[in-house]
């Protein structure tokens, strides 16, 4: 069967430049830290090209890109293409040994760091994408036209890797023609345009991320970067009115099952699914949840550029498995038998794809790998032997039915067990291995490694796991390591997989046992059921909780532990102990929040003035303990920072509820002053009078700040060191010893607080009076800051010199003097200016 030809399309960078020329101010990308227009995106891409060229990048060079999807990442990829270079996304969080091998294998010349961890030493020069700021200027019409009309000097565009059979991943070289062909087809076939919004959820090391990012950007729509604290992407889709989404069936199933009752997905028009077989029950579940959504099943290996088949799933008739459909334009499908002759309808054979838009092949290919690609003499077409088995029905619709080889999909990742076996066979003490998939469903599927030890004693499974974790991504690490006396063989001399799998049923550790209602045992049992582990789980056994498992586990904990643990937190847990510590912390945080609410409610009959205090970057209200004692005539409520979708709205609601909307005073120390300002805005919009906002050495937020994950983590680590040095966290750490790693909790709290604050911009003035209490030295506040605060309030803004440097204003030597200044300020009449004299402050 054959598709229909399409007209030649402009390459991707030219298409985006054409949109920028017509709609420069339209929003191209929206993320937690802000937005980027099409005009700004093209200007950034040009700046990234100049930065690369300044650092010696030449056309045809391979440039590795590290960091999550973000405005810098997208502009860096575009800039790489403008420079004629080849983009190679890598996961900076992946094992450094693997990344070093990939960089060497692909001939990478530079590492372009756009966020995330960039400190790993790979033996190539590192370029910081943030340095492109020095080259940024608003793109002129001539600049945009130059990008739109610039010819491609290098046909190849990108490299992605998949699991190989020799212990080395396969590096697949993709090209601009294939990428532009697919995106043009998808835009036209589904009428994607400027009104569309797409949420990107794919890891940057999978080629699907290209359509995740560039489908909507080449249509003039808006790309939404997943928020850092996203618990369920479907909830984010509802909140942001997302219209199209790319997702694997396993992820879609987990998201749907974990979502429960939420906002309707009324804006969602298209769900494009690919990466593994689509079970009929997943399609039915989506259609039951969102009846108006069009579900499209896509198919095509990376070697033929994204997808080459599509099937619009009938909401009323779900075949199992769901077909992958018909070929795209300029694609032909052949189903061939072992004799390379075409199969009859309904006869299973190997799927062979013919198209001029396949990839450019493998880098450093073996003879077997090269044999998969066959050129057709006298034609631009080439064919690729996929290794997938399938059949075409009488209507010409393709359905997949397995693989010719041992490759298997684990959570949407194509895994070649031979790569894992090759690494295990190199371990001293192992004679032979066989890695097999087990699990009844795609969500529970996991890998199990059977091995023959050289001696009588089995090897330490934890050490085997760590050995592989240093070399492989999590999806390729077996969840069980099972010793066998010898490998069972079939009559034709191959490993008898069925006998190995049968042996699993006789093992006591096939599924963790549970006694009573122990939460840890129930969590271990659930982890087994979703394929995170196999057998009994030691509290400190190494676990690999991917984003998919984290969402499912978070949903389970809401019901089993009656607390909400963010998926992003669970994904960072590497053992059962870490998961239980996260649960303990979540219970403590929510108990603390309830206690604050209860204390605020108890103070409802208190006739003392109400003062609500917001903490600095440490995030703990404990820091105000001394201030509360120094203000005996005030009813002080000190808040912790508790992240949520909209922290200012949550705090404002709690304050309004606790005070019956009576006048209040808010106080914020350091960065907490910015949170207090935002809460003041919300309270005033609710009709609550804020008589005065006290800012203890706070600089206003006038622009979005973008920081990489590495910078955030380094900052958090240094700040926690300081908090321990001054004794602030010592008491808390002692009280939670053996339950929670307070250092790790504190660092995570700071990162979450900083993430929120970095996206805050004060853009609307408040009515409340402001008292700016400046530190005596080493102040965060500069000379112009009071003037900025005056522009942010229609009330009176007064500045007083406080006691102590920035980090010591609440120390025992300074807190009483600063409390006295606060008392004088809060007792002054609204609108009165406060001045300082030799005798002290005066209203």
Beta strands, then each sheet from edge to edge (+ up, - down):
strand 1: 27-31
strand 2: 34-37
strand 3: 62-66
strand 4: 86-90
strand 5: 108-113
strand 6: 125-128
strand 7: 156-162
strand 8: 170-175
strand 9: 197-200
strand 10: 222-225
strand 11: 244-247
strand 12: 270-273
strand 13: 294-299
strand 14: 309-312
strand 15: 326-327
strand 16: 331-336
strand 17: 349-355
strand 18: 373-375
strand 19: 382-392
strand 20: 398-403
strand 21: 408-410
strand 22: 413-415
strand 23: 430-438
strand 24: 446-453
strand 25: 480-483
strand 26: 609-614
strand 27: 634-639
strand 28: 664-669
strand 29: 690-696
strand 30: 769-774
strand 31: 797-801
strand 32: 835-837
strand 33: 840-842
sheet 1: 2+ 1- 10- 9- 11- 12- 13- 14+ 15-
sheet 2: 4+ 3+ 5+ 6+
sheet 3: 7+ 8-
sheet 4: 16+ 17- 19+ 18-
sheet 5: 16+ 17- 19+ 20-
sheet 6: 21+ 22-
sheet 7: 23+ 24- 25-
sheet 8: 27+ 26+ 28+ 29+ 30+ 31+
sheet 9: 32+ 33-
end
